[in-house]
Amino acid sequence: MRDLVSVHVSGNLPIRSRALPFADRVEIRLGNAFPVALLVDRAAIDRHLDAIVSSRIALETATSRPEEG
């Protein structure tokens, strides 16, 4: 069984990123006291962006629908 780590990203959570050209990836750090680092290979950056954009569109679509009932 695989473990899952959940990180709640809120509007006031510090997010910093930096390129790691020697490793051909970027590091995205979330938080201050106990930061979580997300390492994204160059080949996966666009897939990651697409997932965020499509999730945002789905969220906006779901919240803009009139209530059924």
C-alpha positions in Angstrom: 0.0 0.0 0.0 1.3 3.4 -0.9 1.4 6.3 1.5 0.0 9.7 0.5 1.2 13.0 1.7 -1.4 15.8 1.6 -0.3 19.5 1.7 -3.0 22.2 2.0 -2.0 25.1 -0.2 -3.8 28.2 1.0 -3.6 31.8 -0.2 -1.1 32.8 2.5 1.2 29.8 2.2 4.7 31.0 1.1 5.6 29.5 -2.2 9.1 29.8 -3.6 10.6 28.3 -6.7 14.0 28.1 -8.2 15.6 26.5 -11.3 18.0 23.7 -10.8 19.7 23.6 -14.2 22.4 21.1 -13.2 19.5 18.6 -12.5 17.3 19.8 -15.4 14.4 20.4 -12.9 12.8 23.1 -10.8 12.2 23.1 -7.0 9.0 24.5 -5.6 9.1 25.0 -1.8 5.8 25.3 0.1 5.8 26.7 3.6 8.4 28.1 6.0 8.7 26.2 9.3 8.3 22.7 7.9 8.6 23.2 4.1 7.7 20.7 1.5 9.8 20.6 -1.7 8.3 19.5 -5.0 10.9 18.6 -7.5 9.6 18.8 -11.1 11.7 17.5 -14.1 11.7 19.8 -17.1 9.8 17.3 -19.1 7.0 17.3 -16.6 6.6 21.1 -16.1 4.0 21.5 -18.9 2.0 18.4 -17.6 2.0 19.9 -14.1 0.8 23.3 -15.4 -1.9 21.6 -17.5 -3.2 19.7 -14.4 -3.4 22.9 -12.4 -5.2 24.9 -15.2 -7.7 22.1 -15.9 -8.4 21.7 -12.2 -9.0 25.5 -11.9 -11.4 25.4 -14.9 -13.3 22.5 -13.4 -13.6 24.2 -10.1 -14.8 27.5 -11.7 -17.3 25.5 -13.8 -18.6 23.6 -10.8 -19.1 26.8 -8.7 -20.7 28.8 -11.5 -23.5 26.3 -12.2 -26.9 27.1 -10.7 -28.0 24.9 -7.9 -30.1 21.9 -9.0 -33.0 21.0 -6.8 
